[in-house]
Amino acid sequence: MSGLTVALDAMGGDFGPQVTVPASVQALLQFPELKVILFGDQSAITTQLSLLNQTNHSRLRIVHCEHVIANDTRPSQALRRSQGSSMRAALEAVSEGTADACVSAGNTGALMALSRYILKQLPGVDRPALVSAIPTQNETKTWLLDLGANVSCDADTLFQFAVMGAVLAEQGHVTPPRVALLNIGEEEIKGNDLVKRCAEMLAESPDINYIGYIEGDQLYSGKADVIVCDGFVGNVSLKTSEGVANLFIGAIKGAIYGNPLKRLIARWLFSDLFNSLKQLNPDQYNGASLLGLRGIVVKSHGSADTTAFTNAIGEAVHEVKRQIPTKISDRLEEVLLERHY
Amino acid sequence: MSGLTVALDAMGGDFGPQVTVPASVQALLQFPELKVILFGDQSAITTQLSLLNQTNHSRLRIVHCEHVIANDTRPSQALRRSQGSSMRAALEAVSEGTADACVSAGNTGALMALSRYILKQLPGVDRPALVSAIPTQNETKTWLLDLGANVSCDADTLFQFAVMGAVLAEQGHVTPPRVALLNIGEEEIKGNDLVKRCAEMLAESPDINYIGYIEGDQLYSGKADVIVCDGFVGNVSLKTSEGVANLFIGAIKGAIYGNPLKRLIARWLFSDLFNSLKQLNPDQYNGASLLGLRGIVVKSHGSADTTAFTNAIGEAVHEVKRQIPTKISDRLEEVLLERHY
């Protein structure tokens, strides 16, 4: 296969082929130039394809893999026992050039570890970062990184995250992207040393449109296009957001479900509201990217449904078309040269 | 004055006496045993009292202070220039025993620094923590700390936070409080060293009902009564929550305001929903406590309105009645003795 080929770990996530196969078919419809290789259990995949009458899709092929990396496998174990797994085979397809990107809804830690092992980092990248677009109240996107791949970072790593995030935002047509550091707001306690050091580095870099600190309550304000933090803080803040969103969505659903009349009236009253809420639905933004590797790897939510997983494939297609790894590599080289001379 | 006396920094916050004075009057109505001392500009306070026809309230007195600590004053400056300020005078009233607690909506950093300077820490406390109750989906409360007083903590400090938070939760009638550490969820990246070390300490302590890690999306689940994290993470997650809540509240308001008919129908049909949403309003939970001091200090949101500031005074009253500092001191002594022998 050649052209725009995506290697899918068909077995990953909570639903495996039940979601990954219909999502592949949907993505193939959506992107006429796309080819898909499904890595996983041949018979489970074929069963799903027959249900959809797609056993002979010309742009889809299956590579049978004997095993699957479980969700509770530790990364170190995953590395040792990954041979022949659907996740590893999909990543190897990227490293060998058979595919242009890999998408998996499997074990995040294993995906990180295997991606680093098989694809390696780009020059100038200490650690790959997990990045995702989050919705904003102006209906724009903000790229938030790191989302949990790196629990402790130094200022150099955060700086690299800023550069990589900016490249991604630029390719989403935001020029020049406004880059902010996530920080806490009180004057006296304005950040820890890590954030302060990285702020200095960003302020000195002419290639980065650094706009300063941003606080948690401005995460969804659309005031920044790229927000940088360490993986611990990023993961907590993203998950906290999901928790609060679910609280609200739960309250709204509780108020209207079970009562068809209320539901009808609610739909009439709140059609705009429901549309805005849909914008805030994390599924819309499914597909976190591992940035900084010599290849494109997109991580889907484990609980993704078909639409959400299709969005993750769409993210991979977008990154292939935009040649994100090359652009990151070029930009890092420029920025780092500038810093040293 | 004797009995239950609260010293109020009448000048703090975005609105000063416009909010602190009516809130005092409201609190005096609510708590018949309460006495209030208002520290601040005599004439500004009197103006507000006359508007409310309360210039001669028997349980309220004014102590004139010449100056106010501005919101942008750095803590180090605040310490040097605090003499004669309303915030410092209110704290001194507590240290001298004229008042039982201090409430301020002023500069958080200055309040922290002055509290430590004037009141001092309890024995066994390395650093005071800022704690607040957050709402949960079961309509219980969860105490979250630290909320930004300490940007970098060691495991001992987090451990002390857990003990102090548990004492506060117990006095809110939760026995024995379930204590959790805020962490990130992926297996391989399960927390940084700090969290892991503190987890060991908590697990070994028979006095603490430690239930393990909790992720950001479970912050509002009601699964824990006390959630412990460092001040950077706590501040970001609390502010992120506010941001997301405002996004939803904004969307809901946008959908029904400006259309009186929709508003009427919405209020009639969805009164339960609006009540639940009210529960999620941060004002309901206004009043973060500085725990670990030899005295009670409650910090109100700077933007608090009268109801919210009254809630902060209520929190101070509650802590005085429950003798929180003494209980924290006793508990810390027990727990630390146990750890060392």
Interface residues (C-beta under 8 A of the other chain):
Chain A: D72 T73 R74 P75 S76 N107 T108 G109 A110 M112 A113 Q137 G148 A149 N150 V151 S152 L182 I184 G185 E186 E187 E188 I189 G191 N192 D193 E215 G216 D217 Q218 L219 Y220 S221 C229 G231 F232 V233 N235 V236 S237 L238 K239 T240 S241 E242 G243 V244 A245 N246 L247 F248 G250 A251 I252 G254 A255 I256 K262 I265 A266 L269 F270 D272 L273 S276 L277 L280
Chain B: D72 T73 R74 P75 S76 N107 T108 G109 A110 M112 A113 Q137 G148 A149 N150 V151 S152 L182 I184 G185 E186 E187 E188 I189 G191 N192 D193 E215 G216 D217 Q218 L219 Y220 S221 C229 G231 F232 V233 N235 V236 S237 L238 K239 T240 S241 E242 G243 V244 A245 N246 L247 F248 G250 A251 I252 G254 A255 I256 K262 I265 A266 L269 F270 D272 L273 S276 L277 L280
